[in-house]
Amino acid sequence: MYSTVSAIIRKFLSLYEGEVREMYLDNRGFVTTGVGNLLPSSAAANRFQWEPIGGGGAVAAPDVAAEFDRVASAETKTKIPGWATMGGGNFIAAAKKLGIVTLRLTTESYAKIFTETLAGLESTMKGTPGFEDYETYPADAQMGVLSVIWANGAGGFVGPQREDRRLHKTWPKFTDACKRRAWLEIADRGHYKWRNINCDRDAATEQVFRNAQTTEDQLKANSATDVTRVLYTTPA
């Protein structure tokens, strides 16, 4: 991605995901942290450094695993019956009172989990047929694509049979429109709307694709157009 996009993408995504350092359950029941970063296992959680919420230094791996297991447990879902609809912040507040959530990511690990997740998603997307020109997209188009894959994933090769679940297989209309650089079509037809895109993210994602079309039209009229300039203004 362009440096102009890299400089603001965390803020852009965080506005609509929220940034938290504790573990919580998302609306599908998966343990999550950071800016909507899934933790598929206690081993995954232990790739990062955690500390007590009240401070006190690094936490040992068994304690992190125990916290993961508490958050993921059926007992927690019973104790917090509204877990599926209450959002991460409210879940964490309730879980803290119950002694379920006691740890948080260190500042360094908080940045690391975001950077690693985004890099992995972007790499998979860039290796998908149809996205060969991603590095030349208008900056706002890059933001739109990153918004989509952050919320929905970029696919990959799944299972022992290595089934191809990349974007060109699972979201062919979106992929085709990106290949044709038809950003207004993506916005108008809602090709970016699958799951996990809330109302605020929806509006922002639609807008960056509209902005991308503006830049694309300018580029057709003037080959010297600066495609790295981000037109979207993130709220303060």
C-alpha positions in Angstrom: 0.0 0.0 0.0 1.1 3.6 -0.4 2.7 5.3 2.5 -0.2 7.8 2.5 -2.5 4.9 3.2 -0.3 3.2 5.7 -0.2 6.4 7.7 -3.9 6.4 8.3 -5.3 2.9 7.8 -5.2 2.0 11.4 -7.1 5.1 12.4 -9.6 4.5 9.5 -10.3 0.9 10.5 -10.3 1.7 14.3 -13.0 4.3 13.9 -15.4 1.5 12.9 -14.0 -1.5 14.7 -12.9 0.1 18.0 -9.5 -0.5 19.6 -9.4 -2.7 22.7 -6.5 -4.4 24.3 -8.4 -7.1 26.3 -9.9 -10.4 25.0 -13.6 -10.4 24.3 -16.2 -12.5 22.3 -17.3 -11.2 19.0 -20.9 -11.7 17.8 -20.0 -15.1 16.4 -18.5 -16.3 19.7 -14.8 -16.0 18.6 -12.2 -14.7 21.0 -11.1 -11.3 19.7 -8.8 -8.4 20.6 -7.1 -5.3 19.1 -9.0 -3.9 16.1 -11.3 -6.9 15.6 -8.3 -9.3 15.5 -9.4 -12.9 16.0 -7.5 -15.2 18.3 -8.2 -18.7 17.1 -6.4 -20.4 20.0 -4.6 -19.9 23.3 -1.4 -20.5 21.4 -2.3 -17.6 19.1 -2.9 -15.4 22.1 0.5 -16.4 23.5 2.3 -15.0 20.4 1.8 -11.7 22.0 2.7 -10.1 25.3 0.0 -9.5 27.9 0.0 -7.6 31.2 -2.5 -7.3 34.1 -5.1 -4.6 33.4 -3.9 -2.8 36.5 -0.3 -3.0 35.5 2.5 -5.2 37.0 4.6 -6.5 34.1 4.5 -9.4 31.7 2.2 -12.4 32.2 3.3 -16.0 31.9 1.9 -18.2 29.0 -0.2 -20.4 31.3 -2.0 -17.4 32.6 -2.7 -16.1 29.1 -4.0 -19.5 28.1 -6.3 -19.6 31.2 -7.7 -16.2 30.3 -8.4 -17.3 26.7 -10.2 -20.4 28.0 -12.3 -18.4 30.4 -13.4 -15.9 27.8 -14.2 -18.7 25.3 -16.0 -20.9 27.7 -19.7 -21.8 27.6 -19.8 -20.7 31.3 -18.9 -17.2 30.3 -21.7 -17.1 27.7 -24.1 -18.2 30.4 -22.8 -15.5 32.9 -23.0 -12.8 30.2 -26.2 -13.7 28.3 -26.2 -10.8 26.0 -22.6 -11.4 24.8 -23.6 -11.8 21.1 -25.2 -8.4 20.8 -23.5 -6.2 23.3 -20.3 -5.3 21.5 -16.7 -5.7 22.7 -16.6 -2.7 25.1 -19.7 -3.8 27.0 -18.6 -7.4 27.0 -15.3 -6.4 28.5 -16.9 -4.2 31.2 -19.1 -7.1 32.3 -16.3 -9.7 32.1 -14.1 -7.5 34.2 -16.7 -7.3 37.0 -17.0 -11.1 36.9 -13.2 -11.6 37.0 -13.2 -13.3 33.6 -11.1 -10.6 31.9 -8.0 -9.6 33.8 -5.3 -9.1 31.1 -4.6 -6.7 28.3 -2.1 -6.5 25.4 1.0 -4.5 26.0 1.3 -1.3 23.9 3.9 -3.0 21.7 1.9 -6.1 21.1 -1.2 -4.1 20.4 0.6 -2.4 17.4 2.1 -5.8 16.4 -1.2 -7.7 16.2 -2.7 -5.0 14.0 0.3 -4.8 11.7 0.7 -8.5 11.3 -3.0 -9.1 10.6 -3.2 -6.4 8.0 0.0 -7.5 6.3 -1.3 -11.1 6.1 -4.6 -10.0 4.6 -3.0 -7.7 2.1 -0.5 -10.4 1.0 -3.3 -12.9 0.4 -5.4 -10.4 -1.5 -2.4 -9.3 -3.7 -1.8 -13.0 -4.6 -5.4 -13.3 -5.8 -6.1 -13.2 -9.5 -7.8 -9.9 -10.3 -5.8 -7.8 -7.9 -2.5 -7.7 -9.8 -2.8 -3.9 -10.2 -3.5 -3.2 -6.5 -0.3 -1.2 -6.0 -1.4 1.2 -8.7 -5.0 1.7 -7.4 -6.0 5.2 -6.2 -5.2 5.5 -2.5 -8.9 5.6 -1.6 -9.4 2.4 -3.5 -6.7 0.7 -1.5 -8.4 1.9 1.6 -11.7 0.5 0.4 -10.2 -2.9 -0.4 -8.4 -3.1 2.9 -11.7 -2.2 4.7 -13.5 -5.0 3.0 -10.9 -7.7 3.7 -10.4 -6.5 7.3 -14.0 -7.1 8.0 -14.5 -10.2 5.9 -11.1 -11.8 5.3 -9.2 -12.4 2.1 -9.7 -16.1 1.8 -6.9 -18.4 1.1 -6.4 -22.2 0.5 -8.5 -24.1 3.0 -8.4 -27.6 4.3 -6.5 -30.7 3.4 -7.7 -30.5 -0.2 -6.4 -26.9 -0.4 -9.7 -25.5 -1.6 -9.2 -22.1 -3.2 -11.3 -19.7 -1.2 -9.6 -16.5 -2.3 -11.6 -13.4 -3.3 -12.0 -14.3 -7.0 -13.8 -17.5 -6.0 -15.9 -16.2 -3.1 -16.6 -12.6 -4.2 -16.3 -12.7 -8.0 -18.3 -9.5 -8.7 -16.2 -7.5 -6.3 -13.0 -8.9 -7.7 -14.1 -8.3 -11.3 -15.0 -4.7 -10.5 -11.6 -4.1 -8.9 -9.9 -5.6 -11.9 -11.7 -3.2 -14.1 -11.1 -0.4 -11.7 -14.9 0.2 -11.6 -15.0 1.9 -8.2 -18.3 3.6 -8.7 -19.9 0.3 -9.6 -18.6 -1.2 -6.4 -20.1 1.7 -4.4 -23.4 1.9 -6.3 -24.1 -1.9 -6.4 -22.9 -2.5 -2.8 -20.4 -5.1 -4.0 -18.4 -4.5 -0.8 -21.4 -5.4 1.4 -21.2 -8.9 2.7 -21.0 -9.6 6.4 -19.4 -7.8 9.4 -19.7 -4.3 7.9 -21.7 -2.1 10.3 -23.5 1.1 9.3 -20.6 3.4 10.0 -18.1 1.2 8.1 -20.7 0.8 5.3 -20.9 4.6 4.8 -17.1 5.1 5.0 -16.3 2.2 2.6 -18.8 3.4 0.1 -17.3 6.9 0.3 -13.7 5.8 -0.3 -14.8 3.9 -3.4 -16.6 7.0 -4.7 -13.5 9.0 -4.0 -11.4 6.4 -5.8 -13.6 6.9 -8.9 -13.0 10.7 -8.7 -9.2 10.0 -8.7 -9.6 7.4 -11.5 -11.5 9.9 -13.7 -8.9 12.6 -13.0 -6.1 10.1 -14.0 -7.8 9.4 -17.3 -7.8 13.1 -18.0 -4.4 13.8 -16.7 -1.7 11.1 -16.4 0.2 13.2 -13.9 -2.6 12.9 -11.3 -1.3 11.9 -7.9 -3.0 8.6 -7.2 -1.3 8.4 -3.8 -3.3 11.3 -2.4 -6.1 10.2 0.0 -9.3 12.1 -0.5 -11.1 10.7 2.5 -10.9 12.7 5.6 -11.0 10.7 8.8 -13.0 12.2 11.7 -10.9 13.8 14.4 
